[in-house]
Amino acid sequence: MTLPFDLFVDTGNLSWEKSVAKVVEDRDVLLGSYDFPAEHWKHIRTLNPIESTFATVRHHTRRTKVSLDRKTGLAIAFCLMKSAQKIWRKLDGRNRLPEVIEGVEFRDGRRHLQTAA
């Protein structure tokens, strides 16, 4: 069975030669999310969750026409994030976190059973 990645590499024409080479070079990084439980994949693939968290803070602090000192700015940021966390999604598969922390190996989203040598 040909994997989509391999199919892409095999069918890449000459005009994509540099792109295909870069994708092949970075294959481990690009497919790294598959080394975690499948339940976590959609969270790992989320585009920059840290940036989206601070977007609310940046939006509100720019709209206030008040000059903020460090202490006031931190207080406003804290209150805005505390309010925003009420609508954050919980991690799917959070029961798998202890396995990830312990370093259990996953392949294609499934726990990989290591055989004794």
C-alpha positions in Angstrom: 0.0 0.0 0.0 1.4 3.4 -1.0 1.2 6.0 1.7 0.0 9.5 0.7 3.4 11.0 1.6 5.2 8.5 -0.6 2.7 9.1 -3.4 3.4 12.8 -3.2 7.2 12.3 -3.4 6.8 9.8 -6.3 4.5 12.0 -8.4 6.3 15.3 -7.7 7.2 16.7 -11.1 10.3 18.7 -12.0 8.7 22.1 -11.1 8.2 20.9 -7.5 11.7 19.4 -7.2 12.9 21.8 -4.4 9.6 21.6 -2.6 9.6 17.8 -2.6 13.2 17.7 -1.4 12.4 20.0 1.5 9.3 17.9 2.5 11.4 14.8 2.4 14.1 16.5 4.5 11.6 17.5 7.1 9.5 14.4 7.1 10.0 13.5 10.8 9.0 17.0 11.9 6.0 17.2 9.5 4.7 13.8 10.6 5.7 14.2 14.3 2.1 14.5 15.5 1.5 10.8 14.7 3.9 9.9 17.5 1.2 11.0 20.0 -2.2 9.4 20.9 -4.7 9.9 18.0 -7.0 11.8 20.4 -4.4 14.5 20.7 -3.9 15.0 17.0 -6.4 17.8 16.4 -5.0 19.8 19.4 -1.4 19.3 18.1 -2.3 20.5 14.6 -4.1 23.6 15.9 -2.4 26.7 14.6 -0.5 28.5 17.3 -2.8 28.2 20.3 -0.5 30.5 22.3 -0.9 33.3 19.8 -4.7 32.9 19.7 -4.8 33.1 23.5 -3.1 36.4 23.5 -5.1 37.8 20.6 -7.9 38.7 23.1 -5.5 40.4 25.4 -3.9 42.4 22.6 -7.3 43.4 21.2 -8.5 44.8 24.5 -5.3 46.5 25.5 -5.0 48.2 22.1 -8.6 49.4 22.4 -8.0 51.1 25.8 -6.6 54.5 25.2 -5.0 54.5 28.6 -1.2 54.3 29.1 -0.6 51.1 31.0 2.2 50.5 33.4 3.6 47.0 33.9 1.5 46.2 36.9 -1.8 47.3 35.4 -1.0 45.6 32.1 -0.4 42.3 33.8 -3.5 42.6 35.9 -5.7 43.3 32.8 -4.0 40.4 30.9 -4.6 38.0 33.8 -8.3 39.0 34.1 -8.8 38.6 30.3 -7.2 35.2 30.2 -9.1 34.0 33.2 -12.3 35.0 31.5 -11.3 33.5 28.2 -10.4 30.1 29.7 -14.1 29.5 30.4 -14.7 28.8 26.8 -11.5 26.8 26.0 -11.9 23.2 24.8 -10.7 20.5 27.1 -8.0 18.2 25.7 -9.5 15.1 24.1 -7.8 12.0 25.4 -6.5 13.7 28.6 -6.5 10.3 30.2 -3.5 9.5 27.9 -1.4 12.4 29.2 0.4 10.2 31.9 1.5 7.9 29.1 2.9 10.8 27.0 4.7 12.2 30.1 6.2 8.8 30.9 7.5 8.6 27.4 5.4 5.8 26.1 6.0 5.3 22.4 3.1 5.8 20.0 3.0 5.0 16.3 0.3 6.2 14.1 -1.7 7.3 17.1 -1.7 3.9 18.8 0.4 2.8 21.8 3.4 0.9 20.5 4.0 -2.3 22.4 7.7 -2.8 22.7 9.0 -6.4 22.4 11.7 -7.7 24.7 15.0 -8.2 23.0 
